[in-house]
């Protein structure tokens, strides 16, 4: 009986280990903003796009007290932004959004380390730069806070006009990919009243957005097979944009909101607290 009991415990532990490995592999399969074909996602900017207007709107930025973020033109920033918005280079709007914010923080000549950027001038820039596929979305922004005590790692917090705001991906069509026996579909970004992130430029010259808070990717994810799992909410932890390409290194994990809304086993809840997926893929919003 003692031997049988020990063997039973061994089988239990082995089964738990197999489940752990399975759920780990499941998480690695979770796509973030992904599609098998980048060409289906990205459309070149139309001829009406005017990079000089973008530069004008950058220099027109003021803080909430009316102070200009830029006292004079900066040729290095001009060069960086013209390259960023060069229509001959295939880039995602997502990369352009975060990289532009990084340059604004780096080159702004305002002496303050913390300030709120004026809402109206911010919205004009976001519309002229076309960093959102939905031109109406920037109007949902109510406040942009910038902290740059560390000029190499600025921190942004973007607030919205509602406690929950959704940004549909790919003009509402989402991004799909077939994995783990099912059609995975990334449908929208969900912002919980606001979202925050930090930025940095890595040694390879790639810009990375990291330490995301209060934003999830909503869609249909999971697996079909030995164990069927359905997941709707994925939390993006960081995105490193590969300069000069449409690719990005994405780190993500199952969001805690998934377990607040949908019913899952305690084991999946436990495992997903520690496992983070890392994948190189095309992405956009």
VOTORNU-439567 format. One record per atom (N, C-alpha, C): residue in one letter; residue number from 1; x, y, z; atom name. Coordinates in steps of 0.2 Angstrom, whole numbers, always signed. Layout:
  res    n     px     py     pz  atom
    a  NUM      X      Y      Z    CA
...
//
This chain:
  res    n     px     py     pz  atom
    x    1     +4     -6     +0     N
    x    1     +0     +0     +0    CA
    x    1     +4     +6     +0     C
    x    2    +10     +6     +4     N
    x    2    +14    +12     +4    CA
    x    2    +17    +13     -3     C
    x    3    +19     +8     -6     N
    x    3    +22     +8    -13    CA
    x    3    +17    +11    -18     C
    x    4    +11     +8    -17     N
    x    4     +5    +11    -22    CA
    x    4     +4    +18    -20     C
    x    5     +4    +20    -14     N
    x    5     +3    +27    -12    CA
    x    5     +8    +32    -15     C
    x    6    +14    +29    -14     N
    x    6    +20    +33    -17    CA
    x    6    +19    +34    -25     C
    x    7    +17    +28    -28     N
    x    7    +17    +29    -35    CA
    x    7    +11    +33    -37     C
    x    8     +6    +33    -33     N
    x    8     +0    +38    -35    CA
    x    8     +2    +45    -34     C
    x    9     +6    +47    -29     N
    x    9     +8    +54    -28    CA
    x    9    +13    +55    -34     C
    x   10    +17    +51    -36     N
    x   10    +22    +52    -42    CA
    x   10    +18    +54    -48     C
    x   11    +12    +50    -49     N
    x   11     +8    +51    -55    CA
    x   11     +5    +58    -55     C
    x   12     +3    +60    -49     N
    x   12     +0    +66    -48    CA
    x   12     +5    +72    -50     C
    x   13    +11    +71    -47     N
    x   13    +16    +76    -48    CA
    x   13    +18    +77    -56     C
    x   14    +18    +71    -59     N
    x   14    +20    +70    -66    CA
    x   14    +15    +74    -70     C
    x   15     +8    +73    -68     N
    x   15     +3    +76    -72    CA
    x   15     +3    +83    -71     C
    x   16     +4    +86    -65     N
    x   16     +5    +93    -64    CA
    x   16    +10    +96    -68     C
    x   17    +16    +92    -68     N
    x   17    +22    +95    -72    CA
    x   17    +20    +95    -80     C
    x   18    +16    +90    -82     N
    x   18    +14    +90    -89    CA
    x   18    +10    +96    -91     C
    x   19     +5    +97    -86     N
    x   19     +0   +103    -87    CA
    x   19     +4   +109    -87     C
    x   20     +9   +110    -82     N
    x   20    +13   +116    -82    CA
    x   20    +17   +117    -89     C
    x   21    +20   +112    -91     N
    x   21    +23   +113    -98    CA
    x   21    +18   +114   -103     C
    x   22    +12   +111   -103     N
    x   22     +7   +112   -108    CA
    x   22     +5   +120   -108     C
    x   23     +3   +122   -102     N
    x   23     +1   +129   -102    CA
    x   23     +7   +134   -104     C
    x   24    +13   +132   -102     N
    x   24    +18   +137   -104    CA
    x   24    +19   +137   -112     C
    x   25    +18   +131   -115     N
    x   25    +18   +131   -122    CA
    x   25    +12   +135   -125     C
    x   26     +6   +134   -122     N
    x   26     +0   +138   -124    CA
    x   26     +2   +145   -124     C
    x   27     +5   +148   -118     N
    x   27     +6   +155   -118    CA
    x   27    +11   +157   -123     C
    x   28    +15   +153   -125     N
    x   28    +20   +155   -130    CA
    x   28    +17   +156   -137     C
    x   29    +11   +153   -138     N
    x   29     +7   +153   -144    CA
    x   29     +3   +159   -144     C
    x   30     +2   +163   -139     N
    x   30     -3   +169   -139    CA
    x   30     +0   +174   -144     C
    x   31     -4   +176   -149     N
    x   31     -2   +181   -154    CA
    x   31     -3   +188   -151     C
    x   32     +1   +193   -152     N
    x   32     +0   +200   -150    CA
    x   32     +0   +204   -156     C
    x   33     -6   +207   -158     N
    x   33     -6   +211   -164    CA
    x   33     -3   +208   -171     C
    x   34     -4   +201   -171     N
    x   34     +0   +197   -176    CA
    x   34     -4   +196   -182     C
    x   35     -1   +195   -187     N
    x   35     -4   +192   -193    CA
    x   35     +1   +189   -197     C
    x   36     +0   +184   -201     N
    x   36     +5   +180   -205    CA
    x   36     +7   +185   -211     C
    x   37     +3   +190   -213     N
    x   37     +5   +194   -218    CA
    x   37     +5   +201   -217     C
    x   38    +11   +204   -216     N
    x   38    +12   +211   -214    CA
    x   38     +9   +215   -220     C
    x   39    +10   +213   -226     N
    x   39     +7   +217   -232    CA
    x   39     +0   +218   -231     C
    x   40     -4   +213   -228     N
    x   40    -11   +214   -227    CA
    x   40    -13   +219   -222     C
    x   41     -8   +221   -218     N
    x   41    -10   +225   -212    CA
    x   41     -8   +233   -214     C
    x   42     -2   +234   -217     N
    x   42     +1   +240   -217    CA
    x   42     -1   +243   -224     C
    x   43     -4   +249   -224     N
    x   43     -5   +253   -230    CA
    x   43     -1   +259   -230     C
    x   44     +3   +260   -236     N
    x   44     +7   +266   -236    CA
    x   44     +3   +273   -235     C
    x   45     +6   +278   -232     N
    x   45     +3   +284   -231    CA
    x   45     +1   +287   -238     C
    x   46     -5   +290   -238     N
    x   46     -8   +293   -244    CA
    x   46     -4   +299   -246     C
    x   47     -4   +301   -252     N
    x   47     +0   +307   -255    CA
    x   47     -1   +313   -251     C
    x   48     -7   +314   -248     N
    x   48     -9   +320   -244    CA
    x   48     -5   +321   -238     C
    x   49     -2   +316   -236     N
    x   49     +2   +316   -230    CA
    x   49     +8   +321   -230     C
    x   50     +9   +326   -225     N
    x   50    +13   +331   -226    CA
    x   50    +18   +331   -220     C
    x   51    +24   +329   -220     N
    x   51    +29   +328   -215    CA
    x   51    +30   +335   -212     C
    x   52    +30   +340   -216     N
    x   52    +32   +347   -214    CA
    x   52    +26   +350   -209     C
    x   53    +20   +347   -210     N
    x   53    +15   +349   -206    CA
    x   53    +16   +346   -199     C
    x   54    +18   +340   -199     N
    x   54    +20   +336   -193    CA
    x   54    +25   +340   -189     C
    x   55    +30   +342   -192     N
    x   55    +35   +346   -189    CA
    x   55    +33   +352   -186     C
    x   56    +28   +356   -190     N
    x   56    +25   +362   -187    CA
    x   56    +21   +361   -181     C
    x   57    +17   +355   -181     N
    x   57    +13   +353   -175    CA
    x   57    +17   +351   -169     C
    x   58    +23   +348   -171     N
    x   58    +28   +347   -165    CA
    x   58    +30   +353   -162     C
    x   59    +32   +358   -166     N
    x   59    +35   +364   -163    CA
    x   59    +29   +368   -160     C
    x   60    +23   +367   -162     N
    x   60    +18   +371   -159    CA
    x   60    +15   +368   -152     C
    x   61    +18   +362   -150     N
    x   61    +16   +359   -143    CA
    x   61    +18   +364   -138     C
    x   62    +13   +365   -133     N
    x   62    +14   +369   -127    CA
    x   62    +12   +365   -121     C
    x   63    +14   +367   -115     N
    x   63    +11   +363   -109    CA
    x   63     +5   +366   -107     C
    x   64     +2   +364   -101     N
    x   64     -5   +366    -99    CA
    x   64     -5   +373    -97     C
    x   65     +1   +376    -96     N
    x   65     +2   +383    -94    CA
    x   65     +4   +388    -99     C
    x   66     +4   +385   -105     N
    x   66     +5   +389   -111    CA
    x   66    +13   +389   -113     C
    x   67    +17   +386   -109     N
    x   67    +24   +386   -111    CA
    x   67    +26   +382   -117     C
    x   68    +30   +384   -121     N
    x   68    +32   +381   -127    CA
    x   68    +37   +375   -125     C
    x   69    +36   +369   -128     N
    x   69    +40   +364   -127    CA
    x   69    +47   +364   -131     C
    x   70    +46   +368   -136     N
    x   70    +52   +369   -140    CA
    x   70    +53   +377   -141     C
    x   71    +59   +380   -139     N
    x   71    +60   +387   -140    CA
    x   71    +63   +388   -147     C
    x   72    +66   +383   -150     N
    x   72    +69   +384   -156    CA
    x   72    +69   +378   -160     C
    x   73    +70   +378   -167     N
    x   73    +70   +372   -171    CA
    x   73    +76   +368   -169     C
    x   74    +76   +361   -169     N
    x   74    +81   +357   -168    CA
    x   74    +82   +352   -174     C
    x   75    +88   +353   -178     N
    x   75    +89   +350   -184    CA
    x   75    +90   +342   -183     C
    x   76    +93   +340   -178     N
    x   76    +93   +333   -176    CA
    x   76    +86   +330   -176     C
    x   77    +82   +333   -172     N
    x   77    +75   +330   -172    CA
    x   77    +71   +330   -178     C
    x   78    +72   +336   -182     N
    x   78    +69   +336   -189    CA
    x   78    +71   +330   -193     C
    x   79    +78   +329   -193     N
    x   79    +80   +323   -197    CA
    x   79    +77   +317   -195     C
    x   80    +77   +316   -188     N
    x   80    +74   +309   -185    CA
    x   80    +67   +309   -187     C
    x   81    +63   +314   -187     N
    x   81    +56   +313   -188    CA
    x   81    +55   +312   -196     C
    x   82    +59   +316   -200     N
    x   82    +58   +315   -207    CA
    x   82    +59   +308   -209     C
    x   83    +64   +305   -206     N
    x   83    +66   +298   -207    CA
    x   83    +60   +293   -204     C
    x   84    +58   +295   -199     N
    x   84    +52   +291   -195    CA
    x   84    +46   +291   -200     C
    x   85    +44   +296   -203     N
    x   85    +38   +297   -207    CA
    x   85    +40   +296   -215     C
    x   86    +46   +294   -217     N
    x   86    +47   +293   -224    CA
    x   86    +43   +288   -227     C
    x   87    +38   +289   -231     N
    x   87    +33   +285   -234    CA
    x   87    +36   +279   -238     C
    x   88    +43   +280   -240     N
    x   88    +46   +274   -244    CA
    x   88    +48   +269   -239     C
    x   89    +48   +270   -232     N
    x   89    +50   +264   -227    CA
    x   89    +44   +262   -224     C
    x   90    +43   +255   -224     N
    x   90    +37   +252   -222    CA
    x   90    +38   +251   -214     C
    x   91    +34   +255   -211     N
    x   91    +34   +256   -204    CA
    x   91    +26   +255   -201     C
    x   92    +25   +253   -195     N
    x   92    +19   +253   -192    CA
    x   92    +17   +259   -189     C
    x   93    +11   +261   -189     N
    x   93     +8   +267   -185    CA
    x   93    +10   +267   -178     C
    x   94    +10   +261   -175     N
    x   94    +12   +260   -168    CA
    x   94    +19   +262   -167     C
    x   95    +24   +260   -171     N
    x   95    +31   +262   -171    CA
    x   95    +31   +269   -171     C
    x   96    +28   +272   -176     N
    x   96    +28   +280   -177    CA
    x   96    +26   +283   -171     C
    x   97    +20   +281   -168     N
    x   97    +17   +284   -162    CA
    x   97    +22   +284   -156     C
    x   98    +25   +279   -154     N
    x   98    +30   +278   -148    CA
    x   98    +36   +282   -150     C
    x   99    +39   +281   -156     N
    x   99    +45   +284   -157    CA
    x   99    +45   +291   -157     C
    x  100    +39   +294   -160     N
    x  100    +38   +301   -160    CA
    x  100    +38   +304   -153     C
    x  101    +35   +301   -149     N
    x  101    +34   +303   -142    CA
    x  101    +41   +303   -138     C
    x  102    +45   +298   -140     N
    x  102    +52   +297   -137    CA
    x  102    +56   +303   -140     C
    x  103    +56   +305   -146     N
    x  103    +59   +311   -149    CA
    x  103    +57   +318   -145     C
    x  104    +50   +318   -144     N
    x  104    +48   +324   -141    CA
    x  104    +51   +325   -134     C
    x  105    +51   +320   -131     N
    x  105    +54   +320   -124    CA
    x  105    +61   +322   -124     C
    x  106    +65   +318   -129     N
    x  106    +72   +319   -129    CA
    x  106    +74   +326   -131     C
    x  107    +71   +329   -136     N
    x  107    +73   +335   -139    CA
    x  107    +69   +342   -136     C
    x  108    +64   +341   -132     N
    x  108    +60   +347   -130    CA
    x  108    +65   +351   -126     C
    x  109    +65   +358   -127     N
    x  109    +70   +362   -123    CA
    x  109    +66   +365   -117     C
    x  110    +60   +364   -115     N
    x  110    +57   +366   -109    CA
    x  110    +61   +363   -103     C
    x  111    +62   +368    -98     N
    x  111    +66   +366    -93    CA
    x  111    +63   +361    -88     C
    x  112    +56   +360    -88     N
    x  112    +52   +356    -83    CA
    x  112    +54   +349    -84     C
    x  113    +54   +345    -79     N
    x  113    +55   +338    -79    CA
    x  113    +48   +334    -79     C
    x  114    +43   +338    -77     N
    x  114    +36   +335    -77    CA
    x  114    +31   +340    -79     C
    x  115    +27   +338    -83     N
    x  115    +22   +343    -86    CA
    x  115    +16   +340    -89     C
    x  116    +11   +343    -90     N
    x  116     +5   +341    -94    CA
    x  116     +5   +344   -101     C
    x  117     +5   +340   -106     N
    x  117     +5   +343   -113    CA
    x  117     -2   +345   -115     C
    x  118     -2   +351   -117     N
    x  118     -9   +354   -119    CA
    x  118    -13   +349   -124     C
    x  119    -19   +348   -122     N
    x  119    -23   +343   -126    CA
    x  119    -24   +345   -133     C
    x  120    -26   +351   -134     N
    x  120    -28   +353   -141    CA
    x  120    -22   +353   -146     C
    x  121    -16   +355   -144     N
    x  121    -10   +354   -148    CA
    x  121     -8   +347   -149     C
    x  122     -9   +343   -144     N
    x  122     -7   +336   -144    CA
    x  122    -12   +333   -149     C
    x  123    -18   +334   -149     N
    x  123    -23   +331   -154    CA
    x  123    -21   +333   -161     C
    x  124    -20   +339   -162     N
    x  124    -18   +341   -169    CA
    x  124    -12   +337   -172     C
    x  125     -7   +336   -167     N
    x  125     -1   +333   -169    CA
    x  125     -3   +325   -171     C
    x  126     -7   +322   -167     N
    x  126     -9   +315   -168    CA
    x  126    -13   +314   -174     C
    x  127    -17   +319   -176     N
    x  127    -21   +319   -182    CA
    x  127    -16   +320   -188     C
    x  128    -12   +325   -188     N
    x  128     -8   +327   -194    CA
    x  128     -3   +321   -195     C
    x  129     +0   +318   -190     N
    x  129     +5   +313   -191    CA
    x  129     +2   +306   -193     C
    x  130     -5   +305   -192     N
    x  130     -8   +299   -194    CA
    x  130     -6   +293   -191     C
    x  131     -4   +294   -184     N
    x  131     -1   +288   -181    CA
    x  131     -7   +283   -178     C
    x  132    -13   +285   -179     N
    x  132    -19   +281   -178    CA
    x  132    -23   +280   -184     C
    x  133    -25   +274   -186     N
    x  133    -29   +272   -192    CA
    x  133    -35   +276   -191     C
    x  134    -38   +276   -185     N
    x  134    -45   +280   -184    CA
    x  134    -43   +287   -182     C
    x  135    -44   +292   -187     N
    x  135    -43   +299   -185    CA
    x  135    -47   +302   -180     C
    x  136    -52   +299   -178     N
    x  136    -57   +301   -173    CA
    x  136    -54   +299   -166     C
    x  137    -50   +294   -165     N
    x  137    -48   +291   -159    CA
    x  137    -44   +296   -155     C
    x  138    -39   +300   -158     N
    x  138    -36   +305   -153    CA
    x  138    -40   +310   -150     C
    x  139    -46   +311   -152     N
    x  139    -51   +316   -149    CA
    x  139    -53   +313   -142     C
    x  140    -52   +306   -141     N
    x  140    -54   +303   -135    CA
    x  140    -49   +305   -129     C
    x  141    -43   +307   -131     N
    x  141    -38   +309   -126    CA
    x  141    -40   +315   -122     C
    x  142    -40   +315   -116     N
    x  142    -41   +321   -112    CA
    x  142    -35   +324   -108     C
    x  143    -30   +320   -108     N
    x  143    -24   +322   -104    CA
    x  143    -18   +318   -106     C
    x  144    -12   +322   -107     N
    x  144     -6   +318   -108    CA
    x  144     +0   +321   -103     C
    x  145     +2   +317    -98     N
    x  145     +7   +318    -93    CA
    x  145    +14   +315    -95     C
    x  146    +19   +320    -95     N
    x  146    +26   +317    -97    CA
    x  146    +30   +319    -91     C
    x  147    +34   +313    -89     N
    x  147    +39   +314    -84    CA
    x  147    +46   +312    -87     C
    x  148    +51   +316    -86     N
    x  148    +57   +315    -90    CA
    x  148    +63   +316    -85     C
    x  149    +62   +315    -79     N
    x  149    +68   +315    -74    CA
    x  149    +74   +312    -77     C
    x  150    +73   +306    -80     N
    x  150    +78   +302    -83    CA
    x  150    +76   +303    -91     C
    x  151    +80   +307    -94     N
    x  151    +79   +309   -101    CA
    x  151    +80   +303   -106     C
    x  152    +83   +298   -103     N
    x  152    +84   +292   -108    CA
    x  152    +78   +287   -107     C
    x  153    +74   +288   -102     N
    x  153    +68   +284   -100    CA
    x  153    +62   +288    -98     C
    x  154    +59   +292   -103     N
    x  154    +54   +296   -101    CA
    x  154    +47   +291   -100     C
    x  155    +43   +294    -96     N
    x  155    +37   +291    -94    CA
    x  155    +31   +295    -96     C
    x  156    +26   +292    -99     N
    x  156    +20   +295   -102    CA
    x  156    +14   +292    -98     C
    x  157     +9   +296    -97     N
    x  157     +3   +293    -95    CA
    x  157     -3   +297    -99     C
    x  158     -7   +293   -103     N
    x  158    -12   +296   -107    CA
    x  158    -19   +294   -104     C
    x  159    -23   +299   -103     N
    x  159    -29   +299   -100    CA
    x  159    -35   +300   -105     C
    x  160    -40   +296   -104     N
    x  160    -46   +297   -109    CA
    x  160    -52   +300   -106     C
    x  161    -57   +301   -110     N
    x  161    -63   +304   -108    CA
    x  161    -68   +299   -105     C
    x  162    -66   +292   -104     N
    x  162    -71   +287   -102    CA
    x  162    -67   +282    -98     C
    x  163    -70   +279    -93     N
    x  163    -67   +274    -89    CA
    x  163    -64   +268    -93     C
    x  164    -67   +266    -99     N
    x  164    -65   +261   -103    CA
    x  164    -66   +263   -111     C
    x  165    -60   +263   -114     N
    x  165    -60   +265   -121    CA
    x  165    -57   +260   -125     C
    x  166    -60   +258   -131     N
    x  166    -58   +253   -135    CA
    x  166    -55   +256   -142     C
    x  167    -50   +253   -144     N
    x  167    -47   +255   -151    CA
    x  167    -47   +249   -155     C
    x  168    -52   +248   -160     N
    x  168    -52   +243   -165    CA
    x  168    -46   +242   -169     C
    x  169    -43   +236   -170     N
    x  169    -37   +235   -174    CA
    x  169    -39   +234   -181     C
    x  170    -35   +236   -185     N
    x  170    -36   +235   -193    CA
    x  170    -42   +237   -195     C
    x  171    -44   +243   -193     N
    x  171    -51   +246   -195    CA
    x  171    -57   +242   -193     C
    x  172    -56   +238   -188     N
    x  172    -62   +234   -185    CA
    x  172    -61   +227   -188     C
    x  173    -57   +225   -193     N
    x  173    -56   +218   -195    CA
    x  173    -52   +214   -191     C
    x  174    -48   +217   -187     N
    x  174    -43   +213   -182    CA
    x  174    -38   +210   -186     C
    x  175    -33   +206   -182     N
    x  175    -28   +203   -185    CA
    x  175    -29   +195   -183     C
    x  176    -28   +191   -188     N
    x  176    -29   +184   -187    CA
    x  176    -23   +180   -189     C
    x  177    -23   +174   -185     N
    x  177    -18   +169   -187    CA
    x  177    -20   +162   -184     C
    x  178    -19   +157   -188     N
    x  178    -21   +150   -186    CA
    x  178    -15   +147   -182     C
    x  179    -16   +145   -175     N
    x  179    -11   +142   -171    CA
    x  179    -15   +138   -166     C
    x  180    -12   +133   -164     N
    x  180    -14   +129   -158    CA
    x  180    -21   +126   -160     C
    x  181    -22   +124   -166     N
    x  181    -29   +121   -168    CA
    x  181    -35   +126   -168     C
    x  182    -34   +132   -168     N
    x  182    -39   +137   -168    CA
    x  182    -37   +143   -172     C
    x  183    -42   +147   -174     N
    x  183    -41   +154   -177    CA
    x  183    -40   +159   -171     C
    x  184    -34   +161   -170     N
    x  184    -33   +167   -165    CA
    x  184    -35   +173   -168     C
    x  185    -38   +178   -165     N
    x  185    -40   +184   -168    CA
    x  185    -39   +190   -163     C
    x  186    -35   +194   -164     N
    x  186    -34   +200   -160    CA
    x  186    -38   +206   -163     C
    x  187    -43   +208   -159     N
    x  187    -48   +212   -161    CA
    x  187    -48   +220   -159     C
    x  188    -45   +221   -153     N
    x  188    -45   +228   -150    CA
    x  188    -40   +229   -145     C
    x  189    -38   +235   -144     N
    x  189    -35   +237   -138    CA
    x  189    -40   +240   -133     C
    x  190    -39   +238   -126     N
    x  190    -44   +241   -121    CA
    x  190    -40   +245   -116     C
    x  191    -42   +251   -116     N
    x  191    -38   +256   -111    CA
    x  191    -43   +257   -105     C
    x  192    -41   +256    -99     N
    x  192    -45   +257    -93    CA
    x  192    -44   +264    -90     C
    x  193    -47   +269    -94     N
    x  193    -47   +276    -92    CA
    x  193    -41   +280    -93     C
    x  194    -36   +276    -93     N
    x  194    -29   +279    -95    CA
    x  194    -24   +273    -96     C
    x  195    -19   +275    -99     N
    x  195    -13   +270    -99    CA
    x  195     -7   +273    -99     C
    x  196     -2   +270    -96     N
    x  196     +5   +273    -95    CA
    x  196    +10   +268    -98     C
    x  197    +16   +271    -99     N
    x  197    +22   +267   -102    CA
    x  197    +28   +271   -101     C
    x  198    +34   +268   -102     N
    x  198    +40   +271   -102    CA
    x  198    +43   +269   -109     C
    x  199    +48   +274   -111     N
    x  199    +52   +273   -117    CA
    x  199    +59   +273   -116     C
    x  200    +63   +270   -121     N
    x  200    +70   +270   -121    CA
    x  200    +73   +268   -128     C
    x  201    +79   +270   -129     N
    x  201    +82   +268   -135    CA
    x  201    +88   +264   -133     C
    x  202    +87   +258   -136     N
    x  202    +92   +253   -134    CA
    x  202    +99   +253   -138     C
    x  203   +104   +249   -137     N
    x  203   +110   +250   -140    CA
    x  203   +110   +249   -147     C
    x  204   +105   +245   -149     N
    x  204   +105   +243   -157    CA
    x  204   +101   +249   -160     C
    x  205    +99   +254   -157     N
    x  205    +96   +260   -160    CA
    x  205    +88   +259   -160     C
    x  206    +86   +253   -158     N
    x  206    +78   +252   -158    CA
    x  206    +75   +255   -152     C
    x  207    +69   +258   -153     N
    x  207    +65   +261   -148    CA
    x  207    +61   +256   -145     C
    x  208    +61   +255   -138     N
    x  208    +56   +251   -134    CA
    x  208    +52   +254   -130     C
    x  209    +45   +252   -130     N
    x  209    +40   +254   -125    CA
    x  209    +39   +249   -120     C
    x  210    +39   +250   -114     N
    x  210    +39   +245   -109    CA
    x  210    +35   +248   -102     C
    x  211    +34   +243    -98     N
    x  211    +31   +244    -92    CA
    x  211    +24   +247    -93     C
    x  212    +20   +244    -97     N
    x  212    +13   +246    -99    CA
    x  212     +9   +245    -93     C
    x  213     +4   +249    -92     N
    x  213     -1   +248    -86    CA
    x  213     -8   +250    -89     C
    x  214    -13   +247    -87     N
    x  214    -20   +249    -89    CA
    x  214    -22   +248    -96     C
    x  215    -19   +243   -100     N
    x  215    -21   +242   -107    CA
    x  215    -20   +235   -108     C
    x  216    -25   +232   -111     N
    x  216    -25   +225   -113    CA
    x  216    -27   +224   -121     C
    x  217    -25   +218   -123     N
    x  217    -27   +217   -130    CA
    x  217    -33   +212   -129     C
    x  218    -38   +214   -133     N
    x  218    -44   +209   -132    CA
    x  218    -45   +205   -139     C
    x  219    -47   +199   -138     N
    x  219    -48   +195   -144    CA
    x  219    -50   +188   -142     C
    x  220    -49   +183   -147     N
    x  220    -50   +176   -146    CA
    x  220    -44   +173   -147     C
    x  221    -41   +170   -141     N
    x  221    -35   +167   -141    CA
    x  221    -36   +160   -137     C
    x  222    -31   +156   -137     N
    x  222    -32   +150   -134    CA
    x  222    -29   +144   -138     C
    x  223    -32   +138   -136     N
    x  223    -30   +132   -139    CA
    x  223    -35   +127   -140     C
    x  224    -35   +122   -145     N
    x  224    -39   +117   -146    CA
    x  224    -35   +110   -146     C
    x  225    -36   +105   -142     N
    x  225    -32    +99   -143    CA
    x  225    -34    +95   -136     C
    x  226    -28    +93   -133     N
    x  226    -28    +89   -127    CA
    x  226    -33    +92   -122     C
    x  227    -31    +99   -121     N
    x  227    -35   +103   -117    CA
    x  227    -38   +109   -121     C
    x  228    -44   +111   -120     N
    x  228    -47   +117   -124    CA
    x  228    -46   +123   -119     C
    x  229    -43   +128   -121     N
    x  229    -43   +134   -117    CA
    x  229    -45   +140   -121     C
    x  230    -49   +145   -119     N
    x  230    -51   +151   -122    CA
    x  230    -49   +157   -118     C
    x  231    -46   +161   -121     N
    x  231    -43   +167   -118    CA
    x  231    -45   +173   -122     C
    x  232    -47   +179   -118     N
    x  232    -50   +185   -122    CA
    x  232    -45   +191   -120     C
    x  233    -41   +191   -115     N
    x  233    -38   +197   -113    CA
    x  233    -30   +195   -112     C
    x  234    -26   +199   -116     N
    x  234    -19   +198   -115    CA
    x  234    -16   +205   -113     C
    x  235    -11   +205   -109     N
    x  235     -7   +211   -107    CA
    x  235     -1   +211   -110     C
    x  236     +1   +216   -114     N
    x  236     +7   +217   -117    CA
    x  236    +12   +221   -112     C
    x  237    +18   +218   -111     N
    x  237    +23   +220   -106    CA
    x  237    +28   +225   -109     C
    x  238    +30   +223   -115     N
    x  238    +35   +228   -119    CA
    x  238    +35   +226   -126     C
    x  239    +37   +231   -130     N
    x  239    +37   +231   -137    CA
    x  239    +44   +234   -139     C
    x  240    +48   +231   -143     N
    x  240    +54   +233   -145    CA
    x  240    +53   +234   -153     C
    x  241    +53   +240   -156     N
    x  241    +52   +241   -163    CA
    x  241    +59   +240   -167     C
    x  242    +59   +236   -171     N
    x  242    +66   +235   -175    CA
    x  242    +66   +240   -181     C
    x  243    +71   +245   -180     N
    x  243    +71   +251   -184    CA
    x  243    +72   +249   -191     C
    x  244    +68   +252   -196     N
    x  244    +69   +251   -203    CA
    x  244    +66   +245   -205     C
    x  245    +61   +242   -201     N
    x  245    +57   +236   -203    CA
    x  245    +50   +236   -200     C
    x  246    +46   +232   -202     N
    x  246    +39   +231   -199    CA
    x  246    +39   +227   -193     C
    x  247    +45   +224   -191     N
    x  247    +45   +219   -185    CA
    x  247    +46   +222   -179     C
    x  248    +44   +218   -173     N
    x  248    +45   +220   -167    CA
    x  248    +45   +214   -162     C
    x  249    +49   +215   -157     N
    x  249    +50   +210   -152    CA
    x  249    +45   +211   -146     C
    x  250    +40   +207   -145     N
    x  250    +34   +208   -141    CA
    x  250    +35   +203   -135     C
    x  251    +34   +206   -129     N
    x  251    +33   +202   -123    CA
    x  251    +26   +203   -120     C
    x  252    +23   +197   -119     N
    x  252    +16   +198   -116    CA
    x  252    +14   +192   -112     C
    x  253     +9   +193   -108     N
    x  253     +6   +187   -104    CA
    x  253     -1   +188   -103     C
    x  254     -5   +183   -101     N
    x  254    -12   +183   -100    CA
    x  254    -13   +188    -95     C
    x  255    -18   +193    -96     N
    x  255    -20   +198    -92    CA
    x  255    -24   +195    -86     C
    x  256    -23   +199    -80     N
    x  256    -26   +197    -74    CA
    x  256    -34   +198    -75     C
    x  257    -36   +203    -80     N
    x  257    -43   +204    -81    CA
    x  257    -46   +198    -83     C
    x  258    -43   +194    -87     N
    x  258    -45   +187    -90    CA
    x  258    -48   +183    -84     C
    x  259    -45   +183    -78     N
    x  259    -48   +179    -73    CA
    x  259    -53   +182    -69     C
    x  260    -54   +189    -70     N
    x  260    -59   +192    -66    CA
    x  260    -66   +192    -70     C
    x  261    -65   +191    -77     N
    x  261    -71   +190    -81    CA
    x  261    -73   +183    -83     C
    x  262    -68   +179    -84     N
    x  262    -69   +172    -87    CA
    x  262    -67   +167    -82     C
    x  263    -70   +162    -82     N
    x  263    -69   +156    -77    CA
    x  263    -63   +152    -80     C
    x  264    -58   +151    -76     N
    x  264    -52   +146    -77    CA
    x  264    -50   +142    -71     C
    x  265    -46   +137    -73     N
    x  265    -43   +133    -67    CA
    x  265    -38   +137    -63     C
    x  266    -38   +135    -57     N
    x  266    -33   +139    -53    CA
    x  266    -26   +138    -55     C
    x  267    -24   +132    -59     N
    x  267    -18   +131    -61    CA
    x  267    -16   +136    -67     C
    x  268    -21   +137    -71     N
    x  268    -19   +142    -77    CA
    x  268    -18   +149    -74     C
    x  269    -22   +150    -69     N
    x  269    -21   +157    -65    CA
    x  269    -14   +157    -62     C
    x  270    -12   +152    -59     N
    x  270     -5   +152    -56    CA
    x  270     +0   +152    -61     C
    x  271     +0   +148    -66     N
    x  271     +5   +148    -71    CA
    x  271     +6   +154    -75     C
    x  272     +1   +158    -77     N
    x  272     +1   +164    -81    CA
    x  272     +4   +170    -77     C
    x  273     +4   +169    -70     N
    x  273     +7   +174    -66    CA
    x  273    +15   +175    -67     C
    x  274    +18   +169    -70     N
    x  274    +25   +169    -70    CA
    x  274    +28   +168    -77     C
    x  275    +23   +166    -82     N
    x  275    +26   +165    -88    CA
    x  275    +25   +171    -93     C
    x  276    +30   +173    -96     N
    x  276    +29   +179   -101    CA
    x  276    +31   +176   -108     C
    x  277    +27   +177   -113     N
    x  277    +29   +175   -120    CA
    x  277    +33   +181   -123     C
    x  278    +38   +178   -127     N
    x  278    +42   +183   -131    CA
    x  278    +42   +181   -138     C
    x  279    +40   +185   -143     N
    x  279    +40   +183   -150    CA
    x  279    +42   +189   -154     C
    x  280    +45   +187   -160     N
    x  280    +47   +192   -165    CA
    x  280    +41   +192   -170     C
    x  281    +38   +198   -172     N
    x  281    +32   +197   -176    CA
    x  281    +31   +204   -179     C
    x  282    +27   +205   -185     N
    x  282    +24   +211   -187    CA
    x  282    +19   +213   -183     C
    x  283    +18   +220   -182     N
    x  283    +12   +222   -178    CA
    x  283    +10   +229   -180     C
    x  284     +4   +231   -178     N
    x  284     +1   +237   -179    CA
    x  284     -5   +238   -175     C
    x  285     -8   +244   -176     N
    x  285    -15   +245   -173    CA
    x  285    -19   +249   -178     C
//
